[in-house]
């Protein structure tokens, strides 16, 4: 089974780094869908199946926190795992996000190994459900 | 506030992020080697933050460094048109990563901050920043970089944090 991954960040640089890093994980990733903000991501999420979402927090139009809320409120999207990718390391913020429903947190700068670990731990648990 | 402590952390974080994210090594740039604004035309990015304290972070860098950052971060051919096109975005992202890591390292992992969106720094600020006494000057791949932090209501760093 190959996975479809979504990466959401207003920085094209970070999206490109994420795409490269995903390729370097050697995981069975069939497609990577990109979005520049939460609003664009929601449109694409409602158009196609995505197995896991990597999202920044601070983005224009709709930030990552607003996106998490929107996905939790949508029965079609609430079970799609979200991994927040951010520069912040606040444990308070991370705990708040986990209570909101995120499945993991990656701090920038990240490595392909860290991405691989979070995908395996998240989708592995996902597969067991 | 102890600005010396603040800038010590900022220098440590900036050098670490440049190495980890952009694969470039940096050294502190001695005063005698620092460019004057008269013959330096840097690119600048500004990023505001609010939370436990608030302020603005600015990073100024030689234009020549931007495609190097982009090439390294994205695995592009150095000197390619693609690297030149993506240089500005690469600098914005470096500012984002440096500030985010600095705020946690200096104020502790429980402090919560909200970062704005990186934007071009006002060129009029460059002269004041370059000629001021504060800030962190680095030499990166032969290019000068200046990191400036204006904190509005500074408070003491987290004593159990990772401040350098």
Interface residues (C-beta under 8 A of the other chain):
Chain A: X10 X11 X12 X13 X14 X16 X17 X20 X58 X59 X60 X86 X87 X88 X89 X90 X91 X92 X93 X107 X108 X109
Chain B: X17 X20 X21 X70 X73 X74 X75 X86 X89 X90 X92 X93 X96 X97 X99 X100 X101 X103 X104 X105 X109 X110 X111 X112 X113 X114 X115 X116 X117
